[in-house]
Amino acid sequence: MEERRPLHAAARTTSAPGTTTLDADAARVLRNTYTLLAMTVAFSAVTASISMAINMPFMGLWMLLPYFGFLYAVHKTQNSVWGIVWTFALTGFMGLTIGPILNAYLAMGGMEPVLMALGGTAVIFFGLSAYTLVSKRDFSFMSGFLFVGILVAFIAAIANYFLQISGLAMTVSVMFLFLASGVIMWQTSAIVHGGERNYVIATITLYVMLYNIFLSLLHLIGIGDD
């Protein structure tokens, strides 16, 4: 499995000044990342269906314990086949946690909000990925902003779990929507420019962003339907 390399140490192939050609390593990482991402999204859809069928209860903040445990395992084993195993364990678990949320929205507004959120997530992901791949812009400058922004949004989300302020909940959803979109461009750019050579880590990053975008859109659409 490929090792992760710093952005500034990456080798690039240029065909003209200001133009970056996707090299063989980047193309391989992209191919492996998108293949594994598609498989994990499909697997989490299965586990979400199972949790919906059995009416699995909402886990709340308790989901963070196994989430961070699985995430730690993925990072520790990212350069072995166990990294893929733990990737499926993590994404399958996240599928289970989204089942109760989907059941709640289906009970309130039917299939329309869920389908709109799914469609919006697909448009955002494919649109931003295509833009990054075609433009080949380097988005590494966004690293600090995205890290701080996600940390602030995460803390705000935890705080609002106890405060239950509707305005803050909407703000957090908007923050996660834009920050996750930024991370998609940043991660794709890192692959293109040689800063990411481990497709397991790239897959997990993109999957978690898709998860956040979907939930954010679902929440915002649900508010609009109230």
Sequence and secondary structure as in RCSB ss.txt:
>XXXX:A:sequence
MEERRPLHAAARTTSAPGTTTLDADAARVLRNTYTLLAMTVAFSAVTASISMAINMPFMGLWMLLPYFGFLYAVH
KTQNSVWGIVWTFALTGFMGLTIGPILNAYLAMGGMEPVLMALGGTAVIFFGLSAYTLVSKRDFSFMSGFLFVGI
LVAFIAAIANYFLQISGLAMTVSVMFLFLASGVIMWQTSAIVHGGERNYVIATITLYVMLYNIFLSLLHLIGIGD
D
>XXXX:A:secstr
      GGG   EEEETTEEE  HHHHHHHHHHHHHHHHHHHHHHHHHHHHHHTT    GGGGHHHHHHHHHHHH
HTTTSHHHHHHHHHHHHHHHHHHHHHHHHHHHHH HHHHHHHHHHHHHHHHHHHHHHHHH    GGGHHHHHHHH
HHHHHHHHHHHHH  HHHHHHHHHHHHHHHHHHHHHHHHHHHTTS   HHHHHHHHHHHHHHHHHHHHHHHHHHH
 
